[in-house]
Amino acid sequence: MFSTHTQETVVGTGPSYVSDQHLAGRYSVSRPTIWAWLKKDPSFPKPVKLSPGCTRWRLDEIEAWEQSRAAA
């Protein structure tokens, strides 16, 4: 007998988080540039420390920041 394995995608209702590596790829910059933006631009979203060694940004806040930059 063969068993069929299916992969389900579970969509959560909570916020989505992205890493500095994801943001660097999104904007075609280096990871240190993301951290420099955080220090130099007060409008850049603040990251959330989910656990030791795990810092992420809320995707909805990043998208809102992008919209504010496009409107400026």
C-alpha positions in Angstrom: 0.0 0.0 0.0 1.1 3.5 -0.7 0.2 6.3 1.6 -0.6 9.7 0.3 1.0 12.6 2.2 -0.4 16.0 1.7 1.0 19.2 2.9 -1.4 21.8 4.4 -0.7 25.4 4.6 -2.1 26.9 7.8 -2.8 30.6 7.7 -2.7 32.1 11.1 -4.7 35.1 12.2 -1.8 36.7 14.0 0.8 39.1 12.6 3.5 37.9 10.2 7.1 38.6 11.0 10.1 39.0 8.8 13.9 38.9 9.5 16.6 41.4 8.7 17.7 39.0 6.0 14.3 39.1 4.4 14.2 42.9 4.6 17.7 43.1 3.1 16.5 41.0 0.1 13.3 42.9 -0.2 15.2 46.2 -0.6 18.3 44.8 -2.3 20.6 46.1 0.5 22.8 44.5 3.1 21.7 43.4 6.6 23.8 46.1 8.2 22.0 48.7 6.1 18.7 47.5 7.7 20.1 48.1 11.2 21.6 51.5 10.1 18.1 52.5 8.9 16.7 51.6 12.3 19.3 53.8 14.0 19.1 56.8 11.6 15.4 56.9 10.6 12.9 57.4 13.4 10.1 56.4 11.1 11.6 53.0 10.4 9.6 50.3 12.2 11.1 48.9 15.5 11.8 45.2 15.6 10.3 42.8 18.0 12.5 40.5 20.0 10.6 37.2 19.9 13.3 35.2 21.9 17.0 35.5 22.5 18.7 35.6 19.1 15.4 36.0 17.3 14.6 39.6 16.3 11.9 40.2 13.7 9.8 43.0 12.2 6.1 42.9 11.8 5.3 42.7 8.1 2.2 44.9 8.5 4.4 47.7 10.0 7.0 47.4 7.2 4.2 47.6 4.6 2.8 50.7 6.4 6.2 52.3 6.4 6.6 51.6 2.7 3.3 53.3 2.0 4.3 56.3 4.1 7.5 56.6 2.1 5.6 56.3 -1.2 3.2 59.1 -0.1 6.1 61.5 0.9 
